Structures are given as C-alpha cells and as structure tokens.
Amino acid sequence: MIASQASTGVIRALSSGDIASAFELSSIAGWNQTIGDWQMLLSLPGANCFAIEADGQVVSTTTLVCYGQRLAWIGMVLTRPEYRGRGFARRLFAHVLDQSESLGIETLKLDATLQGQPLYEQFGFSVEQRIERRVRLGEHNLYSSTSSPRLSEDLRTLDAEVFGADRSVLLDQLAKRGDFIAASNFFLFTRAGRASSYLGPCVASDPKNARALLEQPLSASDTVWSWDLLPENTNAVALAHEFGFTRERLLTRMSRGKVLRGRDDLVYAIAGFELG
C-alpha cells in the first residue's frame, strides 16, 4: 500500500503560524530557545526555515541562516519523538542543502550533537572543532534585559573579521532582544533563554577585556547561565572555570564547502548553536 501524504509528510516553509509548534519541538528536546528566538529566526533576511508537516502538524524543522553568500548556518534540526526513525530529518536536511546550493552559498556550518554527527558526515560535512556548553547554576529567575542601541561600525567590522562573515543584521536583532556591553574593541551580548540566561556572542581582543565584560552580568544576577564556547580558546575555558561554569554538553562544529575560519582566538562566546 502506498503511504498517504499525511503520514509521509510534506516539506514546506516554516511560517509565523508555526512558531508555537516549533517552540514545542525545541522544548521537548530540552533546548534553551524561546518563542522570541524562533520569531527572530523567521524574521532574519538571510533565514530559510523549513518544516515537515504530517498528520496536520509540524513534526520536523530545520533552519538555514545566511550571512551573505559567503557563509550559512544550519540549525534547529528537530523531529517530534513519535515521528523519529522515518527519515524526516534526512529529507529536510537534504532540502536545506539544495536550498543553500540554489543560493550559491560557499561555506556551510553547523554545530552537531553526537546523535546528528553521523547524518551530517553522510552529506559531506567534516569536523572543524569541538564546541562546549558551559552552565552555572543559580536562582531560576532570568537575567533582566532591555533594548540596546546598535553596535558601532568599528565593532561590526571587527566582528566580521572574527566571525568570518558579516552578521551585522543578526547583531542588530540580538541588540533588540537583550543587552550588550561594548567598547572600542570588544563586546558581549546577553539575552533570556527558555530555561537559562544566555551569554553570547562575545568578542574580545584579550582575556582581560573579556573578563571585564563577563563580570558585569555574572556579578549582577544570580540566575542560571548558559555559555557556549570554543575550547580551542583556552582563555575562554579558563574564564569559564574562574566564574564557576561547568561543562554540560559537548558538540562538534562541522563544515562543508570552502574552508572558512575567522579569529577563533578572539571568540569568547558564540551567538548560539543555531546561529554560529
């Protein structure tokens, strides 16, 4: 018997009307994204968000955030538990790769869980480096944040060099959703998450400046914090230890296409697994 379209699922664009369902998927997985994070993903000019709909509901998602044609980031690869094992993630991932090819993306990156890494390797992704989530426990209230001004042009230029591509549109969106602290050659963003407050992105020219940045929100709020860092930056690891963070998860940063590396030694916190 041929399976019905409802049970095999239909790939379509993820829309604003799907945000509640997408948030439910990430919450079931235990991830820290909020409704606001999903709204931002859909609103970014370089975003391409897709879903598989089956049996009248969103059962799988994948997002592609494009930073021009130079770099795009794949994230939010999720499937409802009862629909796993049907190849939905593989189909949707292949669809996103086709979309990136049609857009002329030169380099694709993602931060893979242990479960997802074998799938991505089958699609030609290779290991770039490890990435860690560090956490610090506290009271279960979230760090309060307010709207902040735009980042200066000098810091946008610095970030493009450090990140490897221009993500100024994303930084503008993050500034609207949380706080940032900045000076001439360093900055730190913070924002609320579903279960913990989030540190990042953070770019700094040296560990002394990074420490001064991080100390401000960490000393001002006794909340649960999440901090995603690149362990190759040993200065970031040392600061995480100093501020009482412990490793919660280990992921693998993977890439496909042209080799593209920024200044990872100046990255003290990433923007998020789904953003880079």
C-alpha positions in Angstrom: 0.0 0.0 0.0 1.3 3.5 -0.8 1.6 5.6 2.3 -0.6 8.7 2.5 0.9 12.1 2.1 -0.2 12.9 5.6 1.9 10.1 7.1 5.0 10.6 4.9 5.0 14.3 5.5 5.2 17.4 3.2 8.1 19.8 3.2 7.1 23.4 3.3 8.4 26.8 4.6 8.1 27.4 8.3 5.7 30.3 8.9 4.9 32.6 11.8 1.8 30.5 12.5 4.1 27.5 13.2 6.2 29.2 15.9 4.3 27.7 18.8 4.7 24.2 17.3 8.4 24.8 16.6 8.9 26.1 20.2 7.3 22.9 21.5 9.7 20.8 19.5 12.8 22.6 20.8 11.4 22.5 24.4 10.7 18.7 24.1 14.4 18.4 23.1 15.4 20.3 26.3 16.9 23.2 24.2 17.0 26.8 25.5 15.4 28.7 22.6 12.4 30.9 23.4 9.4 31.9 21.3 11.4 35.1 20.6 14.3 33.1 19.3 12.1 31.3 16.8 10.5 34.6 15.8 13.9 36.1 15.2 15.0 33.1 13.1 12.0 33.6 10.8 12.4 37.3 10.6 16.1 37.4 9.6 16.5 38.5 6.0 19.0 35.6 5.4 16.9 33.0 7.0 15.3 30.0 5.3 13.3 28.0 7.7 11.6 24.7 6.7 9.3 22.1 8.3 7.7 18.8 7.5 4.0 18.7 8.2 2.5 15.3 8.8 -0.9 14.4 10.2 -1.9 18.0 10.4 1.1 19.2 12.5 4.7 20.3 12.3 6.8 17.3 13.1 10.3 18.3 11.9 12.2 21.5 11.4 15.5 22.8 10.0 16.7 26.3 9.7 19.3 27.9 7.4 20.6 31.4 8.3 22.6 33.0 5.5 25.3 35.6 6.1 25.5 36.7 2.5 26.7 34.0 0.1 30.0 33.5 2.0 28.5 31.5 4.9 25.3 29.9 6.0 24.5 28.2 9.3 22.2 25.2 9.7 20.3 24.7 12.9 17.2 23.6 14.7 17.3 20.1 13.2 14.4 18.7 15.3 11.8 15.9 14.9 9.0 15.0 17.3 9.9 11.8 19.2 7.0 9.8 17.9 8.0 10.6 14.3 11.7 9.7 14.5 13.0 6.9 12.5 11.0 7.8 9.4 13.8 9.7 7.7 12.2 13.1 8.2 15.4 14.8 9.4 17.3 13.4 6.5 14.7 14.6 3.9 14.6 18.1 5.4 18.3 18.3 5.7 18.7 17.4 2.1 16.2 20.0 1.2 18.1 22.7 3.1 21.3 21.7 1.3 19.5 22.0 -2.1 18.3 25.5 -1.0 21.9 26.5 0.0 23.2 25.4 -3.4 20.5 27.4 -5.2 21.5 30.4 -3.2 25.2 30.0 -4.1 26.4 29.5 -0.5 30.2 29.0 -0.4 30.5 27.5 3.1 28.0 25.7 5.3 28.5 25.2 9.0 26.6 23.6 11.9 27.1 22.6 15.5 26.3 18.9 15.7 25.1 16.8 18.6 26.6 13.3 19.0 23.4 11.8 17.5 23.3 14.1 14.5 27.0 13.9 13.5 26.8 10.6 11.5 24.0 12.1 9.4 25.9 15.2 8.6 29.1 13.2 7.7 27.0 11.3 5.2 26.2 14.6 3.5 29.9 15.6 3.2 30.4 17.6 6.4 33.7 17.3 8.2 34.8 18.1 11.7 36.2 21.6 12.3 36.5 21.7 16.1 34.7 20.9 19.3 32.3 23.3 21.0 31.1 23.2 24.6 28.1 24.4 26.5 29.0 25.5 30.0 26.4 26.3 32.7 26.4 27.9 36.0 23.5 27.3 38.4 21.7 30.0 40.4 18.2 31.1 41.2 15.7 30.2 38.5 14.9 33.8 37.6 16.2 35.0 34.2 18.6 37.9 33.8 16.6 41.1 33.1 17.4 42.7 29.7 16.4 45.9 28.0 16.6 47.2 24.4 20.1 48.4 23.5 21.4 50.6 20.7 23.1 49.4 17.5 26.7 48.2 17.6 29.2 50.7 16.2 30.6 50.4 12.7 34.0 49.7 14.1 32.7 46.7 16.1 30.8 45.4 13.1 34.0 45.4 11.1 35.8 43.6 14.0 33.0 41.1 14.3 33.1 40.3 10.5 36.8 39.6 10.8 36.4 37.5 13.9 33.3 35.5 12.7 34.5 35.2 9.1 31.4 36.8 7.6 29.1 39.9 8.0 26.4 39.1 10.5 25.5 42.7 11.4 21.8 42.1 10.8 21.8 39.4 13.4 23.6 41.6 15.9 21.0 44.3 15.4 18.3 41.7 16.1 20.1 40.5 19.2 20.5 44.0 20.5 16.7 44.4 20.3 16.2 41.2 22.3 18.7 41.7 25.1 21.6 43.7 26.4 25.1 44.3 25.2 28.2 45.8 26.7 30.7 47.3 24.3 33.9 49.3 24.0 36.3 50.1 21.2 37.5 46.5 20.6 35.2 44.2 22.5 31.5 43.4 23.1 29.3 41.0 24.9 25.6 40.2 24.3 23.2 38.6 26.8 19.6 37.5 26.5 17.0 35.5 28.2 16.5 31.8 27.3 13.7 29.3 28.0 15.4 27.8 31.0 18.6 29.9 31.5 20.0 33.3 30.6 22.5 33.2 27.7 25.9 34.7 27.3 27.0 35.5 23.8 28.2 36.4 21.4 31.3 37.8 23.0 34.3 39.1 21.1 37.3 40.5 22.9 40.9 41.4 22.0 42.4 39.8 25.1 41.3 37.8 28.2 41.5 40.9 30.5 38.9 42.7 28.4 36.8 39.5 28.1 36.8 39.1 31.9 35.7 42.7 32.5 32.8 42.2 30.1 31.7 38.9 31.6 32.0 40.0 35.2 29.3 42.6 34.7 26.2 40.4 34.1 27.6 37.5 36.0 28.0 39.5 39.2 24.8 41.4 38.7 22.4 38.5 38.6 22.2 35.2 40.5 20.5 33.3 37.7 21.1 30.1 35.7 23.5 30.9 32.9 24.4 29.1 29.7 27.6 29.9 27.8 28.7 28.2 24.5 32.4 28.5 23.9 35.2 27.1 21.7 37.5 25.0 23.8 40.4 25.8 21.4 40.2 29.3 23.0 41.9 28.2 26.2 41.5 31.7 27.7 37.7 31.4 27.4 37.9 28.0 29.1 39.9 29.4 31.9 37.4 32.3 32.4 34.5 29.8 32.4 36.3 27.9 35.2 37.0 31.0 37.1 33.4 32.1 37.0 32.1 28.7 38.2 30.8 27.2 35.0 30.9 23.5 34.4 30.6 21.6 31.1 27.1 20.4 30.3 27.3 19.4 26.7 30.0 18.7 24.1 29.1 19.3 20.4 31.1 19.2 17.2 31.4 22.1 14.8 31.3 20.8 11.2 31.6 22.5 7.8 31.2 21.8 4.1 32.4 23.8 1.1 35.2 26.3 1.1 37.4 26.4 4.2 36.4 29.5 6.2 37.9 30.3 9.6 37.8 33.6 11.4 39.7 34.6 14.6 38.5 31.9 17.0 41.1 33.1 19.5 39.0 36.3 19.9 35.7 34.4 20.3 34.8 34.1 23.9 31.2 33.1 23.4 29.2 32.2 20.2 25.8 33.5 19.4 24.1 30.1 19.6 24.3 26.6 18.2 21.7 27.6 15.6 23.5 30.9 14.7 27.2 30.3 14.9 
